[in-house]
Amino acid sequence: MDDRMKTHGHIGWCDLMSDDVDKARDFYAGVLGWDTEVMDVGKGPYTVFKAGDRPVAGLMAKPPEGPASCAPTAWTSYVTVDDVDARAARVADAGGVVIVAPVDIPTVGRMAIIQDPTGGVIGIIEYADPGG
């Protein structure tokens, strides 16, 4: 885990949710030269894009149902935070909406998706081992 994933307030990760994972994976691997590794993080296959040995982003299929199933294909950036639950609890008072309530991601940490009062969406993440 590098420093961007350990430091509160830094963007430490980006994910792409797509209707066509194979096509998206082939595109980014071909255009950017990223290597890929497919793993299961508890919610089905998840592709990790790598620049050399360093993980740089992820790719997953849109879920078949629920709010995210209707979301546009888009990248989501994740800001590292010191406490996902505490930060998510501040969202409503600041005029925003918690789109995805804090949830554990096995072996990774805890994350949530929030929306600001202007409609901007971003993820927040607290890594399981920020000191590792």
C-alpha positions in Angstrom: 0.0 0.0 0.0 1.5 3.3 -1.0 1.2 6.7 0.7 -1.8 7.9 -1.3 -3.8 5.1 0.3 -2.6 5.9 3.8 -3.2 9.6 3.9 -6.5 11.2 4.9 -7.7 13.5 2.2 -5.7 12.0 -0.7 -7.4 10.3 -3.7 -6.1 6.8 -3.4 -8.2 4.8 -5.8 -10.5 4.9 -8.9 -13.1 2.4 -10.0 -15.0 1.9 -13.2 -18.4 0.3 -13.2 -19.3 -0.9 -16.7 -22.0 -2.9 -18.5 -19.3 -4.6 -20.6 -16.3 -5.5 -18.4 -14.5 -7.4 -21.1 -14.6 -4.5 -23.6 -13.6 -1.9 -20.9 -10.7 -4.1 -19.7 -9.4 -4.7 -23.2 -9.7 -1.0 -24.0 -7.6 0.2 -21.0 -5.1 -2.6 -21.3 -4.6 -1.8 -25.0 -4.6 2.0 -24.7 -2.8 2.5 -21.4 -0.8 -0.6 -21.3 -2.2 -1.7 -18.0 -1.9 -5.3 -16.9 -4.9 -6.9 -15.2 -5.6 -9.2 -12.4 -9.1 -10.6 -11.7 -10.0 -11.3 -8.1 -13.2 -11.8 -6.0 -13.8 -9.1 -3.3 -17.0 -10.7 -2.1 -19.3 -9.2 -4.7 -18.2 -11.1 -7.8 -15.2 -10.6 -10.1 -13.2 -7.5 -9.8 -10.4 -6.5 -12.1 -7.4 -4.7 -10.8 -5.5 -2.6 -13.3 -1.8 -2.5 -12.7 1.0 -0.3 -14.0 3.9 -2.7 -13.7 3.4 -4.3 -10.2 1.5 -1.3 -8.8 -2.3 -1.5 -8.6 -3.7 1.8 -10.0 -7.4 1.3 -10.5 -10.3 -1.2 -10.6 -13.1 -2.4 -12.8 -16.4 -4.1 -12.0 -19.7 -5.0 -13.6 -22.7 -3.0 -12.7 -25.0 -4.9 -10.4 -28.1 -6.5 -12.0 -30.4 -4.6 -9.6 -30.6 -1.7 -7.2 -29.6 2.0 -7.8 -26.2 1.2 -9.2 -27.6 -0.9 -11.9 -29.1 2.2 -13.6 -26.0 4.4 -13.0 -24.1 5.5 -16.1 -20.8 3.8 -16.9 -18.4 6.1 -15.1 -15.2 6.3 -13.1 -15.5 6.9 -9.3 -12.6 8.4 -7.4 -12.1 7.4 -3.7 -10.7 9.7 -1.1 -8.9 8.1 1.8 -10.5 9.1 5.1 -9.7 8.4 8.7 -13.1 7.0 9.6 -15.7 6.2 6.9 -18.6 6.0 9.3 -17.9 9.3 11.0 -17.4 11.1 7.6 -20.5 9.6 6.2 -22.5 10.8 9.3 -21.5 14.4 8.4 -22.9 14.2 4.8 -26.6 15.1 5.5 -25.7 18.0 7.7 -23.5 19.4 5.0 -26.4 19.2 2.5 -25.3 16.0 0.7 -26.6 12.4 0.4 -25.1 9.1 1.2 -25.7 7.0 -1.9 -24.0 3.8 -0.7 -23.9 3.5 3.1 -20.6 2.4 4.7 -19.8 -1.2 3.8 -16.9 -3.5 4.4 -14.9 -4.8 1.5 -13.1 -8.0 2.5 -9.3 -7.6 2.8 -9.6 -4.0 1.6 -11.3 -1.8 4.2 -14.6 0.1 4.5 -16.1 2.4 1.9 -19.1 4.6 1.1 -20.3 6.7 -1.9 -21.5 10.2 -1.2 -23.0 13.0 -3.2 -22.4 16.7 -2.6 -25.2 19.3 -2.7 -24.4 20.1 -6.4 -24.7 16.5 -7.5 -21.0 15.6 -7.5 -20.4 11.9 -6.5 -17.2 10.6 -4.9 -16.3 7.6 -2.8 -14.7 7.6 0.6 -12.5 4.8 1.8 -10.8 3.7 5.0 -8.2 1.0 4.3 -8.0 -2.0 6.5 -4.3 -1.7 7.1 -3.3 2.0 6.5 0.0 1.4 8.2 0.9 -1.7 6.2 
